[in-house]
Amino acid sequence: MTTIEEKKDPSQPSLLQQPKAVWAVAFASVIAFMGIGLVDPILKPIGEQLNATPSQVSLLFTSYMLVTGVAMLVTGVVSSRFGPKKTLLAGLAIIIVFAALAGSSSTITQIVGFRAGWGLGNALFIATALATIVGAASGGVARAIILYEAALGIGIATGPLVGGVLGSISWRGPFFGVAVLMAVAVVLLVVMLPEGEKPTHRTSLADPFRALRHRGLLTVGITALLYNYGFFTLLAYTPFPLDLGTYAIGFIFFGWGLALAVASVFLAPRLQRRFGTLNMMMLALLLFAADLAVMALFTESKPVLIVCVVLAGLFLGVNNTLITETVMISAPVERSTASAAYSFVRFAGGAAAPYLAGKLGESNVHVPFWVGAACTFLAIGVLATGRKVLAHVDDHDPAPHSVDEAAALTVGD
């Protein structure tokens, strides 16, 4: 495990003195994580121009999440057989194809289907990017992790902003923009990233399902499934009651992404060390549930919705990091296996949230937020039932900018 002393060693090269391969993967990571919030500003324009209801448009998130969750079960199998470079390139190539197809679509059904393909490519890429940067970096693991965390945070924060700028031209703009940027990333990786050693250990498709037999991992997975309902209600449904232009939505969710990134990287480790992992997770969930409840009460007030969206980024950033770090030490299995099992339960189980939120909102604009708040509050109860089996999580004390923490940020965000 990385230590603080390693990061501060004056004999090491500068943080920015990294091989070109590291910068190539970091650039691709920024674009990959932009995809999370990229479509937020164009949800309403897509609905208006393609005559689609909010629930139909919200399927862009549902299909993406469902395929991402299921694909997480096979990413370990793929990368352990073909190596990181081929896995990264395959993921990027899939994103390019399906992002371009989504931009060329003429119906909401087509876009939903192509977003599903995008989810497959994204799963292959993000499951491999961290290990690739660590393996290619110079100057110690900790410095490589700082670069990775920076790329992740920039991607999450700028995704909605880029979506808003390109979406103001056309709702097709963000899709084509991602395809072009990913094509650049492919060229960079082909030229700059060495093949690397062939993996010696192969994982099995059955490994993640065996991991879910452990009570602690299953408890955390179900907790994440429930609060994910609130998470994606916020992300996929809020643009409809806000009813603002693409620029405005882009800037609002840029604030959300920035708050999430800052909380993930800086606040979560400090709060964890001071208050304990489980206590801080429960508090973050409680605050997020209260945030959604306020949004339910004041759905007609755009200023209230805007403030609550940005504040939610802080609560989600803290919780996402801590809950996924807990996953990695909650069961005596490989971290990659635990991550795959957790991601499958979290994303595949929570994939219905965007569609249901949109459907409920078509009848009553307040109800989606109330349901999201209730599910998030229920997640606290589920987590509380696992206090005994998760009591050991605070015995593990990863250093800031360790591989454990960065992996938690990846899967959590």
C-alpha positions in Angstrom: 0.0 0.0 0.0 1.2 3.5 -0.8 2.5 5.7 2.0 2.6 9.4 2.4 6.4 9.3 2.6 6.6 7.8 -0.9 4.6 10.8 -2.2 6.8 13.4 -0.5 10.2 11.8 -1.4 12.2 14.7 -2.9 14.3 12.3 -5.0 11.3 11.4 -7.1 10.6 13.3 -10.4 8.0 16.0 -10.6 4.4 15.0 -10.6 4.1 16.2 -14.2 7.1 14.2 -15.3 5.2 11.2 -16.5 5.6 9.0 -19.6 3.4 9.9 -22.5 1.4 6.7 -22.0 0.2 8.0 -18.6 -1.0 11.3 -20.2 -2.8 9.4 -23.0 -4.7 7.2 -20.5 -5.5 10.2 -18.3 -6.9 12.1 -21.3 -9.1 9.2 -22.2 -10.2 8.9 -18.6 -11.4 12.5 -18.6 -13.5 11.8 -21.7 -14.9 8.5 -20.3 -16.0 10.1 -17.1 -17.6 13.0 -18.9 -20.1 10.5 -20.2 -21.8 10.3 -16.8 -23.4 13.7 -16.9 -22.9 14.7 -20.5 -26.6 14.0 -21.5 -28.1 15.9 -18.6 -28.4 19.2 -20.4 -30.0 17.6 -23.5 -32.6 15.4 -21.9 -35.4 18.0 -22.3 -34.4 19.0 -25.9 -34.3 15.4 -26.9 -37.8 14.9 -25.5 -39.1 17.9 -27.2 -37.6 17.3 -30.6 -38.3 13.5 -30.7 -41.7 13.7 -29.1 -40.7 11.6 -26.1 -42.0 11.6 -22.6 -39.7 12.2 -19.6 -39.8 8.5 -18.7 -38.8 7.6 -22.3 -35.9 10.0 -22.3 -34.8 8.8 -18.9 -34.2 5.4 -20.4 -30.9 6.9 -21.7 -29.6 6.5 -18.2 -31.4 3.2 -17.6 -29.9 1.4 -20.6 -26.5 2.8 -19.9 -26.5 1.7 -16.2 -28.0 -1.7 -16.8 -25.4 -2.7 -19.4 -22.6 -1.1 -17.4 -23.6 -3.1 -14.3 -23.9 -6.4 -16.2 -20.7 -5.7 -18.2 -18.7 -5.3 -14.9 -19.1 -9.0 -14.4 -17.1 -9.7 -17.6 -14.5 -6.9 -17.5 -12.1 -8.9 -15.3 -12.5 -12.0 -17.6 -11.7 -9.9 -20.6 -8.7 -7.9 -19.2 -7.2 -11.0 -17.6 -7.1 -12.8 -21.0 -6.3 -10.0 -23.5 -4.3 -7.5 -21.4 -5.0 -3.9 -20.4 -4.1 -2.2 -23.7 -6.4 -4.3 -25.9 -9.2 -4.0 -23.3 -8.8 -0.2 -23.1 -8.8 0.1 -26.9 -11.8 -2.2 -27.2 -13.7 -0.1 -24.7 -12.9 3.2 -26.5 -13.7 1.7 -29.9 -17.1 0.6 -28.6 -17.8 4.1 -27.2 -16.9 5.8 -30.4 -19.2 3.6 -32.5 -22.2 3.9 -30.2 -21.8 7.6 -29.4 -21.7 8.4 -33.1 -24.7 6.1 -33.7 -26.6 7.9 -30.9 -25.8 11.2 -32.5 -27.2 10.0 -35.8 -30.4 8.6 -34.4 -33.9 9.7 -35.4 -35.9 8.1 -32.6 -35.7 7.9 -28.8 -35.6 4.1 -29.0 -32.5 4.2 -31.1 -30.7 6.5 -28.7 -31.6 4.3 -25.8 -30.2 1.3 -27.5 -27.0 3.0 -28.5 -26.5 4.3 -25.0 -26.6 0.7 -23.9 -23.7 -0.1 -26.2 -21.9 3.0 -24.8 -22.3 1.5 -21.3 -20.4 -1.7 -22.4 -17.5 0.3 -23.8 -17.3 2.5 -20.7 -17.3 -0.6 -18.4 -14.4 -2.1 -20.2 -12.4 1.2 -20.1 -12.9 2.3 -16.5 -12.3 -1.2 -15.1 -8.8 -1.1 -16.7 -7.7 2.5 -16.7 -6.6 2.7 -13.1 -4.3 -0.3 -13.2 -2.9 0.9 -16.5 -1.9 4.3 -15.2 -0.3 2.8 -12.1 1.6 0.4 -14.2 2.9 3.0 -16.6 3.6 5.8 -14.2 7.0 7.0 -12.9 7.8 8.6 -9.6 5.7 6.2 -7.4 2.2 4.9 -7.2 0.9 7.8 -5.1 1.8 10.4 -7.8 0.1 8.3 -10.5 -3.0 8.1 -8.4 -3.1 11.9 -7.9 -3.2 12.3 -11.7 -5.9 9.6 -12.0 -8.0 11.2 -9.4 -7.6 14.6 -11.1 -8.7 13.1 -14.5 -11.7 11.5 -12.9 -12.7 14.7 -11.1 -12.3 16.8 -14.2 -14.3 14.4 -16.3 -17.3 14.3 -13.9 -17.3 18.0 -13.4 -17.0 19.1 -17.0 -19.3 16.5 -18.5 -22.5 18.5 -17.9 -20.7 21.7 -18.9 -19.5 20.3 -22.3 -23.0 18.7 -22.8 -24.6 22.1 -22.2 -22.2 24.0 -24.6 -22.5 21.4 -27.4 -26.2 20.8 -26.7 -26.9 24.5 -27.3 -26.0 23.9 -30.9 -27.9 20.6 -31.2 -28.8 17.7 -29.0 -26.6 15.6 -31.3 -23.5 17.7 -30.5 -22.5 16.0 -27.2 -22.7 12.5 -28.8 -20.6 13.5 -31.8 -18.2 15.4 -29.5 -17.5 12.3 -27.4 -16.9 10.2 -30.5 -14.3 12.6 -31.9 -12.5 13.0 -28.5 -12.5 9.2 -28.0 -11.1 8.8 -31.5 -8.2 11.1 -30.5 -7.7 9.0 -27.4 -7.5 5.8 -29.4 -4.7 7.2 -31.6 -2.8 8.4 -28.5 -3.1 5.0 -26.8 -2.1 3.0 -29.9 1.0 5.2 -30.4 2.0 5.8 -26.8 0.9 2.9 -24.6 3.1 -0.2 -24.7 1.6 -3.7 -24.8 2.6 -4.6 -21.3 2.9 -8.1 -19.9 0.3 -10.7 -20.6 -1.8 -11.4 -17.4 -0.9 -14.5 -15.6 -4.1 -14.9 -13.5 -7.5 -15.4 -15.2 -10.7 -14.6 -13.4 -14.0 -16.5 -13.8 -17.5 -15.3 -14.5 -18.7 -17.1 -11.4 -16.3 -15.2 -9.0 -18.5 -12.1 -8.5 -21.5 -14.2 -7.7 -19.6 -16.3 -5.2 -18.4 -13.1 -3.6 -22.0 -12.0 -2.9 -22.3 -14.9 -0.5 -20.4 -12.8 2.0 -22.9 -10.9 4.2 -20.9 -7.7 4.4 -20.5 -7.3 0.6 -24.2 -8.1 0.0 -25.3 -5.6 2.6 -23.2 -2.8 1.1 -24.4 -3.8 -2.4 -28.1 -3.5 -1.4 -27.4 -0.3 0.4 -25.9 1.1 -2.8 -28.8 -0.1 -4.9 -31.3 1.8 -2.7 -29.4 5.1 -2.5 -28.7 4.8 -6.2 -32.4 5.2 -6.8 -32.1 8.7 -5.2 -28.9 9.4 -7.0 -30.3 8.8 -10.5 -33.6 10.4 -9.7 -31.6 13.5 -9.1 -29.5 13.1 -12.2 -32.1 11.9 -14.7 -35.3 13.6 -13.5 -34.3 17.0 -12.1 -33.7 18.6 -15.6 -37.4 18.3 -16.3 -38.9 20.3 -13.4 -36.0 22.8 -13.7 -37.2 23.5 -17.3 -34.1 25.6 -18.2 -32.0 25.9 -21.3 -29.0 23.6 -22.0 -26.5 26.2 -20.9 -28.2 26.6 -17.5 -28.6 22.9 -16.9 -25.0 22.4 -17.9 -23.7 24.9 -15.4 -25.9 23.6 -12.6 -24.7 20.1 -13.0 -21.2 21.3 -13.4 -21.6 22.7 -9.9 -22.9 19.3 -8.8 -20.0 17.4 -10.5 -17.4 19.8 -9.0 -18.9 19.4 -5.5 -18.9 15.6 -6.0 -15.3 15.5 -7.2 -14.0 17.7 -4.3 -15.9 15.7 -1.7 -14.7 12.4 -3.1 -11.0 13.4 -3.2 -10.6 15.8 -0.2 -13.6 15.5 2.2 -14.2 11.8 2.3 -10.8 10.7 3.6 -10.7 13.4 6.3 -14.3 12.8 7.5 -13.6 9.0 7.5 -10.6 9.4 9.8 -12.4 11.7 12.2 -15.8 10.0 12.5 -15.4 6.5 11.2 -16.5 4.9 7.9 -20.0 3.6 8.8 -21.0 6.6 10.9 -20.0 9.0 8.1 -21.7 6.9 5.4 -25.0 6.9 7.4 -24.7 10.7 8.0 -24.1 11.3 4.3 -27.1 9.2 3.3 -29.3 10.9 5.9 -28.3 14.4 4.5 -28.9 13.2 0.9 -32.3 11.9 1.9 -33.1 15.2 3.5 -31.9 17.0 0.4 -34.3 15.0 -1.8 -37.1 15.6 0.7 -36.6 19.4 0.4 -36.6 19.0 -3.4 -39.9 17.1 -3.1 -41.4 19.9 -1.0 -40.3 22.8 -3.2 -40.3 21.2 -6.7 -41.8 24.3 -8.2 -39.0 26.5 -6.8 -36.1 26.6 -9.3 -33.6 28.3 -6.9 -34.3 25.6 -4.3 -33.8 22.8 -6.8 -30.5 24.4 -8.0 -29.1 24.7 -4.5 -30.1 21.2 -3.6 -28.6 19.7 -6.7 -25.2 21.3 -6.0 -25.4 20.3 -2.3 -26.2 16.7 -3.2 -22.8 16.5 -4.9 -21.1 16.9 -1.5 -23.2 14.2 0.1 -22.9 11.8 -2.8 -19.1 12.4 -3.2 -18.5 11.5 0.4 -20.8 8.5 0.4 -19.7 7.1 -3.0 -16.0 7.0 -1.9 -16.6 5.5 1.5 -19.1 2.9 0.5 -17.0 1.6 -2.3 -13.9 1.6 -0.2 -15.9 -0.5 2.3 -16.8 -2.9 -0.6 -13.1 -3.6 -1.2 -12.5 -4.7 2.4 -15.9 -6.2 3.3 -15.2 -9.7 1.9 -12.1 -11.9 1.7 -11.9 -11.8 -2.1 -9.9 -10.0 -4.6 -10.7 -6.3 -4.9 -11.5 -6.6 -8.6 -14.0 -9.4 -7.9 -15.6 -7.5 -5.0 -15.8 -4.4 -7.2 -17.4 -6.3 -10.1 -20.0 -7.9 -7.7 -20.9 -4.6 -6.1 -21.1 -2.8 -9.4 -23.5 -5.4 -10.8 -25.9 -5.1 -7.9 -25.7 -1.4 -7.7 -26.1 -0.5 -11.3 -28.2 -3.4 -12.7 -30.5 -3.2 -9.7 -30.8 0.6 -9.7 -31.2 0.9 -13.5 -35.0 1.2 -13.2 -34.7 4.4 -11.2 -34.5 6.9 -14.0 -37.4 5.4 -15.9 -39.6 5.1 -12.8 -38.8 8.6 -11.7 -39.8 10.0 -15.1 -43.0 7.9 -15.2 -44.0 9.0 -11.7 -43.2 12.6 -12.5 -45.6 12.6 -15.5 -48.4 12.3 -12.9 -47.0 14.3 -10.0 -43.8 16.3 -10.1 -43.2 15.9 -6.4 -43.5 12.1 -6.1 -40.1 11.1 -7.8 -38.2 13.0 -5.1 -40.3 11.6 -2.3 -39.6 8.1 -3.5 -35.9 8.8 -3.9 -35.8 10.2 -0.4 -37.6 7.1 1.0 -35.3 4.7 -0.8 -32.2 6.6 0.4 -33.5 6.5 4.0 -34.2 2.8 3.7 -30.6 2.4 2.6 -29.5 3.6 6.1 -31.6 0.9 7.7 -30.0 -1.8 5.5 -26.5 -0.5 6.3 -27.3 -0.5 10.0 -28.2 -4.2 9.9 -24.6 -5.0 8.8 -22.8 -3.0 11.5 -21.4 -6.2 13.1 -20.1 -7.8 9.9 -18.7 -4.5 8.7 -17.2 -3.5 12.1 -13.7 -4.3 10.8 -13.7 -1.7 8.0 -12.0 1.0 10.1 -9.2 -1.4 11.0 -8.0 -0.8 7.4 -6.4 2.6 7.0 -5.4 3.3 3.4 -3.1 6.3 2.8 -4.5 9.3 0.9 -4.0 8.7 -2.9 -3.6 5.0 -2.5 -4.7 2.4 -5.0 -7.6 1.4 -2.7 -8.9 5.0 -2.5 -8.6 5.6 -6.2 -10.3 2.4 -7.0 -13.1 3.4 -4.6 -13.4 6.7 -6.5 -13.6 4.9 -9.8 -16.4 2.5 -9.0 -18.2 4.9 -6.6 -18.4 7.7 -9.1 
